[in-house]
Amino acid sequence: CIYATIIANAVLMGVEIDVKQRRDETELSEQLFMTVEVVVSVVFMLELMLRLYVDGWRYFTDRWNVLDFGIVITSVADLSVGLS
């Protein structure tokens, strides 16, 4: 499920960039992209919280998990700035 979310998010990011470059963006498409970004960020945050709950501090012993943690925190920070 997480891999599908990652792939779908990557595809939608590409579509969003394409729409913005063509200057075809409407208010509806902007809202759609923001909604998708919020949903994806929530899914990733839930995954992070569950893994931290299960693994505890051992979560941070794997470098991929540290990278994932940094990406999720950056995504949430970016989202909070974008929504304000």
VOLOTI-926628 format. One record per atom (N, C-alpha, C, O): x, y, z; residue number from 1. Coordinates in steps of 0.02 Angstrom, whole numbers, plus 50000, padded with zeros to 5 digits. Each point is the difference from the previous one (the first is absolute). Example, Ala and Ser with C-alpha at 12.3 -4.5 7.8 and 13.67 -1.06 7.14 Angstrom:
2
R       u       v       w   num
R   50660   49716   50390     1
R   49955   50059   50000     1
R   50045   50060   50000     1
R   50052   49999   50033     1
R   49930   50054   49931     2
R   50042   50059   50003     2
R   49961   50055   50037     2
R   50025   50055   50008     2
This chain:
84
R       u       v       w   num
R   50041   49941   50000     1
R   49959   50059   50000     1
R   50044   50063   50000     1
R   49984   50049   49966     1
R   50070   49950   50072     2
R   50044   50058   50003     2
R   50035   50009   49933     2
R   50008   50057   49976     2
R   50014   49889   49993     3
R   50033   50005   49935     3
R   49953   50029   49947     3
R   50020   50041   49959     3
R   49917   49938   50043     4
R   49951   50027   49953     4
R   49989   50075   50013     4
R   49992   50038   49952     4
R   50008   49982   50110     5
R   49993   50071   50017     5
R   50059   50040   49975     5
R   49992   50055   49974     5
R   50068   49918   50033     6
R   50061   50034   49976     6
R   49997   50008   49924     6
R   50015   50054   49974     6
R   49967   49893   49991     7
R   49997   50003   49927     7
R   49946   50049   49977     7
R   50011   50040   49955     7
R   49930   49955   50075     8
R   49946   50046   49982     8
R   50019   50072   50013     8
R   49984   50044   49960     8
R   50049   49969   50096     9
R   50022   50067   50017     9
R   50050   50026   49949     9
R   49997   50058   49979     9
R   50050   49900   50001    10
R   50050   50020   49950    10
R   49967   50017   49933    10
R   50018   50050   49968    10
R   49935   49909   50012    11
R   49964   50013   49936    11
R   49962   50066   50005    11
R   50002   50041   49954    11
R   49962   49969   50101    12
R   49961   50061   50008    12
R   50045   50062   50004    12
R   49980   50054   49977    12
R   50079   49939   50053    13
R   50046   50057   50001    13
R   50022   50017   49930    13
R   50006   50059   49982    13
R   50007   49891   49977    14
R   50018   50012   49930    14
R   49944   50034   49962    14
R   50012   50046   49961    14
R   49927   49931   50050    15
R   49942   50031   49967    15
R   49992   50073   50023    15
R   49987   50044   49959    15
R   50021   49967   50105    16
R   49995   50069   50027    16
R   50051   50046   49968    16
R   49984   50056   49981    16
R   50077   49921   50013    17
R   50053   50040   49969    17
R   49983   50014   49928    17
R   50009   50056   49976    17
R   49967   49894   49989    18
R   49982   50008   49930    18
R   49943   50052   49992    18
R   50003   50042   49955    18
R   49948   49954   50087    19
R   49943   50046   49998    19
R   50024   50072   50013    19
R   49980   50047   49966    19
R   50064   49960   50084    20
R   50025   50067   50016    20
R   50044   50029   49944    20
R   49997   50060   49986    20
R   50043   49897   49982    21
R   50042   50024   49945    21
R   49959   50022   49940    21
R   50019   50047   49965    21
R   49925   49920   50024    22
R   49957   50019   49943    22
R   49953   50058   50018    22
R   49963   50025   49958    22
R   50040   49994   50106    23
R   49956   50054   50025    23
R   49926   49983   49991    23
R   49959   50044   49986    23
R   50025   49892   50021    24
R   49931   49977   49994    24
R   49966   49993   50069    24
R   49944   49975   50005    24
R   50091   50047   50047    25
R   49975   49988   50067    25
R   49938   50043   50015    25
R   50000   50060   49988    25
R   49948   49907   50036    26
R   49940   50035   50021    26
R   49995   49995   50076    26
R   50040   49967   50032    26
R   49911   50067   49995    27
R   49991   49997   50073    27
R   49982   49929   50021    27
R   50022   49977   50053    27
R   49939   49988   49906    28
R   49981   49932   50015    28
R   50060   49953   50000    28
R   50008   49959   50045    28
R   50035   50047   49905    29
R   50059   49956   49998    29
R   50048   50016   50057    29
R   50032   49955   50027    29
R   49973   50109   49991    30
R   50043   50019   50057    30
R   49974   49969   50064    30
R   50039   49975   50041    30
R   49895   50027   49969    31
R   49970   49969   50059    31
R   50009   49924   50000    31
R   50012   49970   50052    31
R   49982   50000   49889    32
R   50009   49928   49994    32
R   50071   49980   50019    32
R   50010   49952   50038    32
R   50039   50084   49936    33
R   50070   49983   50015    33
R   50015   50010   50075    33
R   50036   49960   50029    33
R   49936   50092   50000    34
R   50010   50012   50072    34
R   49967   49945   50041    34
R   50029   49977   50050    34
R   49912   50003   49931    35
R   49964   49946   50036    35
R   50040   49935   49996    35
R   50007   49965   50051    35
R   50018   50019   49891    36
R   50040   49940   49992    36
R   50063   50004   50043    36
R   50019   49951   50031    36
R   50013   50107   49970    37
R   50060   50008   50041    37
R   49985   49991   50074    37
R   50039   49969   50036    37
R   49905   50056   49987    38
R   49980   49992   50070    38
R   49987   49926   50015    38
R   50024   49975   50051    38
R   49939   49991   49906    39
R   49985   49929   50011    39
R   50063   49958   50001    39
R   50009   49958   50044    39
R   50036   50053   49909    40
R   50062   49962   49997    40
R   50042   50014   50062    40
R   50029   49953   50029    40
R   49975   50109   49991    41
R   50040   50017   50060    41
R   49971   49967   50062    41
R   50037   49976   50043    41
R   49897   50021   49963    42
R   49968   49967   50057    42
R   50016   49926   49999    42
R   50014   49970   50052    42
R   49982   49998   49890    43
R   50016   49929   49994    43
R   50072   49987   50022    43
R   50013   49953   50039    43
R   50034   50088   49937    44
R   50070   49990   50019    44
R   50011   50014   50074    44
R   50040   49966   50032    44
R   49925   50083   49995    45
R   50008   50016   50071    45
R   49972   49943   50043    45
R   50030   49982   50051    45
R   49914   49989   49929    46
R   49972   49943   50036    46
R   50048   49941   49998    46
R   50009   49965   50050    46
R   50020   50023   49892    47
R   50049   49945   49994    47
R   50059   50012   50047    47
R   50023   49954   50034    47
R   50001   50107   49967    48
R   50057   50017   50043    48
R   49981   49990   50074    48
R   50039   49971   50038    48
R   49903   50052   49981    49
R   49979   49993   50070    49
R   49992   49927   50020    49
R   50019   49980   50056    49
R   49953   49980   49899    50
R   49992   49929   50016    50
R   50068   49965   50006    50
R   50010   49959   50045    50
R   50035   50057   49911    51
R   50066   49969   50003    51
R   50038   50022   50062    51
R   50036   49960   50030    51
R   49957   50104   49989    52
R   50032   50023   50062    52
R   49970   49965   50061    52
R   50035   49984   50047    52
R   49900   50006   49951    53
R   49967   49965   50056    53
R   50024   49928   50006    53
R   50013   49976   50055    53
R   49993   49990   49888    54
R   50021   49930   50000    54
R   50074   49992   50016    54
R   50020   49959   50041    54
R   50022   50081   49925    55
R   50073   49992   50006    55
R   50031   50041   50056    55
R   50054   49984   50024    55
R   49913   50068   49998    56
R   50030   50043   50051    56
R   50062   50034   49972    56
R   50004   50017   49942    56
R   50045   49990   50102    57
R   50063   50034   49979    57
R   50040   49959   49951    57
R   50044   50027   49966    57
R   49943   49907   50029    58
R   50035   49958   49951    58
R   49986   50023   49929    58
R   50038   49986   49953    58
R   49907   50050   50038    59
R   49982   50026   49934    59
R   50058   50040   49971    59
R   50012   49998   49939    59
R   50023   50040   50103    60
R   50052   50045   49976    60
R   50067   49965   49989    60
R   50048   50034   49981    60
R   49956   49901   50029    61
R   50063   49965   49988    61
R   50009   49983   49926    61
R   50056   49984   49978    61
R   49891   50019   49983    62
R   50004   49988   49928    62
R   50002   50067   49964    62
R   49957   50043   50010    62
R   50094   49966   49948    63
R   50009   50065   49966    63
R   49942   50016   49953    63
R   49985   50059   49991    63
R   49984   49891   49979    64
R   49942   50013   49956    64
R   49943   50029   50041    64
R   49963   50043   49976    64
R   50029   49932   50085    65
R   49947   50027   50043    65
R   50014   50072   50019    65
R   49954   50041   50004    65
R   50110   49975   50008    66
R   50018   50070   50016    66
R   49985   50045   49940    66
R   49974   50055   50009    66
R   50042   49921   49931    67
R   49984   50038   49940    67
R   49924   50008   49993    67
R   49976   50055   49986    67
R   49987   49892   50024    68
R   49927   50003   49997    68
R   49972   50049   50051    68
R   49955   50040   49984    68
R   50071   49958   50076    69
R   49979   50047   50053    69
R   50012   50072   49978    69
R   49955   50042   50008    69
R   50104   49972   49966    70
R   50015   50068   49977    70
R   49954   50023   49944    70
R   49978   50058   50000    70
R   50007   49898   49953    71
R   49956   50017   49945    71
R   49929   50014   50024    71
R   49968   50048   49979    71
R   50007   49911   50066    72
R   49932   50008   50026    72
R   49995   50066   50040    72
R   49952   50037   49992    72
R   50097   49976   50051    73
R   49998   50061   50040    73
R   50005   50062   49955    73
R   49965   50049   50011    73
R   50078   49947   49937    74
R   50005   50056   49953    74
R   49935   50010   49962    74
R   49978   50056   49989    74
R   49990   49889   49992    75
R   49936   50003   49964    75
R   49946   50032   50043    75
R   49962   50042   49976    75
R   50035   49939   50087    76
R   49950   50028   50045    76
R   50014   50074   50012    76
R   49953   50041   50002    76
R   50110   49978   50006    77
R   50018   50071   50010    77
R   49981   50041   49938    77
R   49972   50054   50006    77
R   50043   49919   49935    78
R   49984   50035   49938    78
R   49924   50007   49993    78
R   49975   50052   49978    78
R   49990   49896   50040    79
R   49927   50002   49995    79
R   49971   50051   50049    79
R   49953   50036   49982    79
R   50074   49967   50078    80
R   49974   50048   50049    80
R   50013   50072   49977    80
R   49959   50044   50013    80
R   50097   49968   49955    81
R   50013   50068   49973    81
R   49954   50015   49942    81
R   49975   50055   49993    81
R   50015   49895   49963    82
R   49957   50009   49942    82
R   49927   50011   50017    82
R   49964   50034   49963    82
R   50013   49938   50093    83
R   49930   50007   50018    83
R   49986   50063   50041    83
R   49943   50019   50010    83
R   50111   50012   50014    84
R   49989   50060   50042    84
R   49996   50064   49958    84
R   49991   50054   50028    84
